[in-house]
Structure formats: C-alpha cells, structure tokens
Amino acid sequence: MSGEERPVDEQLARRVAELFEQHRSAVFAYLARLTASAEMAEELTQETFLKVFAARDRLSEVANERAWIFRVATNACFSALRRRRRFAWLPFEMAAQSARTESVAEQVIRRNAVEAALARVPTKYRTPLLLFGYYGFSVAETAAILGISEGAVRTRVYRAKELFQRAFEQDREK
Amino acid sequence: MSGHIKGEILAVYRDLSAEERARVDAHTAHCPVCAGRLARLQGVDAQLQPLAEMPVPPGLLRPLPVVMQRHAERERPRNLQAILPRVFGPAAVALLVIVGLWLALSSGDGTHSAATATPTYTLTPTATIVTQTALAPERTGATVQTVPVAFEPVPEPLPSPARKTGGASSPALLFFVPLEPRATIVR
C-alpha cells in the first residue's frame, strides 16, 4: 500500500469502527430475534462487521450504510441457519444444543409477550416485519436487504402482521 | 373505489406514496371494514416499538479491532469443528452403511437360495403314537397303534453366524425336530 493510500485506508477502518459502535446493539438484537440464540447472534454480529471491514473499500459507494450492514447481517444469518438445519441431526450437534444454558437475551424473548409472539412468526415473515415494522426501513430498503421485490415485501409484511396478531391474541387467551 | 383495499397496501401504509395514501384515506373515511383493518395493522407497528432492550454480550462491547482479533483466534481451531461434521458426518454414514452391508452378507450362508428358504416336507412311512391310555393298556384294554402320520412341514432353521459349512441343512436333521402328532387313535 502506498503512502497516499494508507491514510484513506485508515479513514475507512475508522469509519467501520464507528459503524460498529453505532449499530452493534441493533444488529445483535436483530440477529438474536431471527436465530433465537444469543450465542449465534454474537458470532454473526462479529462476522457481519468483519465482512463490512473486509469490504470497506466499497463504503464510498454505499448510499445507506445502515441498510447495507443489515443486508450483510441478514445474509450471514440465513447462511448460518441453513448450515444449522443441515447438520442438526448429527449427534454432537444435538448434544451441543441441549447443553447450552439460556442467555439473558433468550430469557427476554421468552418472557416478554410481544417477543414471544414475534418468535412464533416464521423467519420468512419475521425478517421483513422486523426490518419494516421495527427498524423502520422502507419497503424499498427492505427489498434490497432481503434481495426480493417490493411486492414480495408488502405481501410478507402483511402476512407477518396477521400471524403476529394471531399469536399475540392466542398467548393472551392462555 | 369499489370493494376493499388489499391488505398488502394497508400493511405498509406509512411507506405509501402521497397519492396512494390519499386514496386509502378517502376510502377508509366511509368503509369501516377497511378502517378497522388499517387500525389493526398499524397497531402491530405500535406494539413492536417497545420491544425489550436486548442486552449486548460483553464480547461485543470491546472495540472492533479487539473483537476482530479474538474472532480470528477462535476461528482457527473452530474451523476444524465446522469442517468435521461436513467431512466426517457423511463419511461416518457411508462407513456405517458399508459395515452393515458387510455384516448382512457375511452372516449365515451365502449359498442359501430362495428354494431352501421355503419349508420342506417329509413323510415317514410310520410313526408310533403313544397315548396316555396306551401307557397302561392292561387297565383300559387299549392297544398301541401304529399309524401313518404326516409330519408337519418343517421350516428351514434360521442360519446362524457360526455356521461355516455350506449347503442346506441335512434332511436327516428334520427328523429330529420334535413335533406334536396331529392325531391320536385309540381303540
């Protein structure tokens, strides 16, 4: 790296560190609500910002840094969930899962009625609901994060809200 | 606007364009069904807002360079943990299948054919039937009667792993299988 490039790279590295400070809580909470595992969410959050750091050269091209970070996090999460499903039948995987103790974040999910109802919505619908309904992304941003059309986002958000309401009312009746 | 507004439109009300929102507002002003649905769907957004604060684990509270360093240190041995199930999982399954097949093929006699698996029938020209009354013929006057009896079909015994000799079981062995006579005749 040349002398001129080094300050630019240092600036980019510092910018990523700032983004980490700003968004780590939101990204961790988002991933925890998608994976229902604080341990997995922590690993994925680290992985997310490692990828952001590795791709810091593209920061100048990114219009919406927050949406970009959530996109990286979402992709990392879905890859991890696919891997988990693929190997869940292996005996040491099952033993590892059962040996884990519940974290504070997981207790929060279990005890809070809204969190519990949200956890019952399938991941396919929960993801756009969180992005649009909670994190405040627009339909267009949510579509970009998930890599789907805006029409698909509208349909999934509608379905997610219906499922959430049903789960919430059912839990309340218990 | 005739009919009702699609749920997909109402669900993303806050993100509608000005024109779309004006149309929805004009409709819901005199359609209680759509007004109710809109309120219900907007209510979900409101319910989600006070989602509980998720405590961030200590590992993420460090500066990014430290987090990256620790992640890199953990990933090296963990890569083996990630690789193991991918490599040895399918390999273990394949090995189990091979061992299972080998045991199935090597157990018993490989020369057994479908024909020997079917029950074989034998007939003896005579058999001696001894009844309880015949045991004391001087009391009852009964005599010991010898009558032809057909043996029940004897199924081929299951091959045992210890058997090394080939060929079907010797027919002579069938005679030594204890059988219940099918009929007793007393005169």
Interface residues (C-beta under 8 A of the other chain):
Chain A: V16 A17 F20 E21 R24 S25 F28 A29 A32 R33 A38 E42 T45 Q46 E47 F49 L50 F53 F87 L90 F92 E93 S103 V104 A105 V108 N112 V114 E115 L118 L129 L130 F132 G133 Y134 S138 V139 G151 V153 R154 T155 V157 Y158 K161 E162 F164 Q165 F168
Chain B: G7 E8 I9 L10 A11 V12 D15 R40 L41 G43 V44 D45 Q47 L48 Q49 P50 L51 A52 E53 M54 P55 V56 P57 G59 L60 P63 L64 P65 V67 M68 H71 P85 R86 G89
